[in-house]
Amino acid sequence: MKHRLVMASSTLVAGAIAVALILRPSRTITPELGAPNNIPAAMRGVIKKRMDRHGAQVTDLFSRVVVLDFDAAARTAGEIYDEPLLARPLGGDELNGLLPEAFFVLQDKLHAQSKRVVEAAAHKNAAELAEAFGTLAKSCVACHDLYLHGGSAETAPAAAQTAP
């Protein structure tokens, strides 16, 4: 009788594991940032490819930071740092003129914060790396809020002002 109970419970556990593996969420599903109404479609098209690449870089950076892969975190943050910046409009009918000044402030902060992540990873200090990445992530959230909801020039940069 005891043998049958062990076999039945083992079969039940194995079945539960199999069901969990079959029904687990796919890793191929990636969250998408919605399309805002406050930025014209032409400008959204210009920045979409860039932001898709940026999203993949930040996702990779998060994974590297969490597992304390200092060398890979430094490389990935370096890639973010090396990304060309969108130029501030000089005047006239430039497409970049459709973006608010707050976007460019946040872009500059992200650039500086990615350098800080590289430096923290080079020091191989987990606490410093976590702090640097957290500050970088705050800029990402502030920029996404500005992109989606328009935010104001005063509130969006203030949310990212935590970088030294």
Backbone torsions as a table, in degrees:
resi	resn	phi	psi	omega
1	MET	NA	-43.7	-179.5
2	LYS	-62.9	-37.6	179.1
3	HIS	-62.8	-41.7	179.1
4	ARG	-66.1	-38.8	178.5
5	LEU	-64.2	-42.1	177.8
6	VAL	-64.4	-43.6	179.3
7	MET	-64.3	-42.5	-179.3
8	ALA	-65.7	-44.3	-179.6
9	SER	-68.8	-36.3	177.0
10	SER	-64.4	-41.4	178.3
11	THR	-65.3	-40.0	178.3
12	LEU	-63.5	-45.1	178.8
13	VAL	-63.7	-44.6	178.9
14	ALA	-61.4	-40.9	177.5
15	GLY	-64.3	-40.5	178.7
16	ALA	-64.1	-40.7	178.3
17	ILE	-64.6	-43.1	179.6
18	ALA	-61.8	-43.6	178.2
19	VAL	-62.9	-43.0	179.5
20	ALA	-62.0	-41.1	178.9
21	LEU	-66.1	-38.5	-179.7
22	ILE	-70.4	-38.4	-175.0
23	LEU	-92.7	0.5	-178.3
24	ARG	-63.2	151.4	179.6
25	PRO	-64.5	145.5	178.5
26	SER	-74.8	141.8	177.8
27	ARG	-78.2	-8.8	-178.2
28	THR	-83.7	-9.7	178.7
29	ILE	-81.3	119.9	179.3
30	THR	-118.0	139.8	178.8
31	PRO	-67.4	144.5	179.5
32	GLU	-113.7	137.6	173.8
33	LEU	-76.9	130.1	-177.9
34	GLY	-62.5	170.8	178.5
35	ALA	-97.7	120.6	-178.6
36	PRO	-80.0	157.8	175.8
37	ASN	-88.9	-18.6	-173.1
38	ASN	-85.0	-8.2	178.3
39	ILE	-117.3	126.2	-177.6
40	PRO	-59.3	151.3	-177.8
41	ALA	-57.3	-36.2	-179.6
42	ALA	-60.6	-42.6	-179.8
43	MET	-71.6	-38.7	177.5
44	ARG	-60.0	-40.0	179.0
45	GLY	-63.9	-38.2	-179.8
46	VAL	-64.3	-41.3	-173.8
47	ILE	-94.3	-8.5	-175.8
48	LYS	-59.9	-51.4	-177.9
49	LYS	-61.0	-41.9	178.8
50	ARG	-62.6	-44.4	-178.1
51	MET	-71.1	-32.3	175.2
52	ASP	-62.5	-45.4	177.9
53	ARG	-63.3	-43.3	179.1
54	HIS	-61.2	-42.7	178.7
55	GLY	-60.9	-41.4	178.0
56	ALA	-65.4	-39.1	179.5
57	GLN	-65.1	-44.5	-178.3
58	VAL	-68.3	-37.6	176.4
59	THR	-62.6	-44.1	177.5
60	ASP	-63.7	-42.4	179.2
61	LEU	-60.9	-44.4	178.0
62	PHE	-55.7	-47.6	-179.9
63	SER	-60.5	-41.4	-178.7
64	ARG	-68.3	-39.1	179.7
65	VAL	-66.5	-45.4	-176.2
66	VAL	-61.9	-37.8	-179.5
67	VAL	-92.3	7.5	178.0
68	LEU	56.2	41.9	172.9
69	ASP	-87.9	83.6	-171.3
70	PHE	-59.0	-43.6	-177.6
71	ASP	-65.2	-45.6	179.5
72	ALA	-68.3	-35.9	177.2
73	ALA	-62.9	-42.8	178.7
74	ALA	-62.9	-43.0	179.2
75	ARG	-62.4	-46.7	-177.2
76	THR	-66.6	-43.9	176.9
77	ALA	-63.3	-34.5	176.1
78	GLY	-64.2	-36.7	176.3
79	GLU	-64.3	-40.6	177.8
80	ILE	-63.9	-43.8	179.1
81	TYR	-61.0	-38.2	-176.4
82	ASP	-78.4	-9.9	178.9
83	GLU	-59.1	136.1	176.0
84	PRO	-63.6	140.4	179.5
85	LEU	-86.6	146.6	171.7
86	LEU	-71.2	131.9	-177.1
87	ALA	-74.9	142.1	173.4
88	ARG	-66.4	142.6	179.9
89	PRO	-68.1	142.0	178.8
90	LEU	-92.4	-13.2	-178.9
91	GLY	133.3	170.9	179.8
92	GLY	83.6	-147.0	-173.6
93	ASP	-102.5	32.5	-179.3
94	GLU	-65.7	142.3	179.0
95	LEU	-62.4	-36.0	179.0
96	ASN	-63.5	-18.5	177.8
97	GLY	-67.4	-12.3	177.6
98	LEU	-78.3	-14.9	178.8
99	LEU	-90.4	142.2	178.6
100	PRO	-72.0	155.6	178.1
101	GLU	-55.7	-33.5	-179.6
102	ALA	-58.6	-33.0	176.9
103	PHE	-59.6	-45.2	-177.2
104	PHE	-69.1	-33.3	175.4
105	VAL	-63.5	-46.4	179.7
106	LEU	-66.7	-37.2	177.1
107	GLN	-60.2	-43.9	178.5
108	ASP	-63.5	-39.5	178.5
109	LYS	-64.8	-44.3	178.4
110	LEU	-59.1	-41.9	179.3
111	HIS	-59.9	-48.6	-179.8
112	ALA	-66.9	-39.1	-177.7
113	GLN	-71.2	-31.9	176.8
114	SER	-66.7	-34.6	175.2
115	LYS	-64.9	-39.4	178.6
116	ARG	-63.6	-37.3	176.9
117	VAL	-64.7	-42.5	177.2
118	VAL	-57.7	-46.8	-178.9
119	GLU	-64.1	-42.7	179.5
120	ALA	-63.3	-41.4	178.8
121	ALA	-65.3	-37.2	178.5
122	ALA	-64.1	-31.7	177.7
123	HIS	-76.7	-12.2	-178.5
124	LYS	53.3	43.5	180.0
125	ASN	-113.4	111.2	-174.6
126	ALA	-60.8	-43.5	-178.4
127	ALA	-65.5	-42.7	179.0
128	GLU	-64.9	-40.2	178.9
129	LEU	-65.0	-44.0	179.2
130	ALA	-61.9	-43.2	179.3
131	GLU	-63.3	-44.9	-179.3
132	ALA	-64.3	-43.7	179.2
133	PHE	-66.8	-39.6	178.6
134	GLY	-59.6	-41.4	178.5
135	THR	-66.0	-40.9	177.4
136	LEU	-62.7	-42.7	-179.2
137	ALA	-63.2	-34.5	177.4
138	LYS	-62.1	-38.1	177.3
139	SER	-65.8	-38.9	178.3
140	CYS	-60.3	-47.6	-178.7
141	VAL	-63.4	-42.9	179.7
142	ALA	-63.0	-39.6	179.8
143	CYS	-69.0	-41.3	177.6
144	HIS	-63.5	-38.1	177.1
145	ASP	-63.4	-43.5	177.6
146	LEU	-61.9	-44.3	-178.9
147	TYR	-62.7	-47.1	-175.3
148	LEU	-79.7	-39.3	-170.4
149	HIS	-114.4	-0.7	176.5
150	GLY	85.1	-35.6	177.9
151	GLY	36.7	177.8	175.7
152	SER	-114.3	161.3	178.9
153	ALA	-61.6	-25.6	-179.2
154	GLU	-80.5	-39.8	-173.5
155	THR	-83.8	-38.6	-176.4
156	ALA	-64.5	-49.6	178.9
157	PRO	-66.1	-32.0	-179.4
158	ALA	-62.1	-33.1	180.0
159	ALA	-69.0	-20.5	-178.8
160	ALA	-107.2	9.5	-175.5
161	GLN	-78.2	4.8	-174.2
162	THR	-77.8	-7.7	178.7
163	ALA	-74.2	143.4	178.2
164	PRO	-73.2	NA	NA
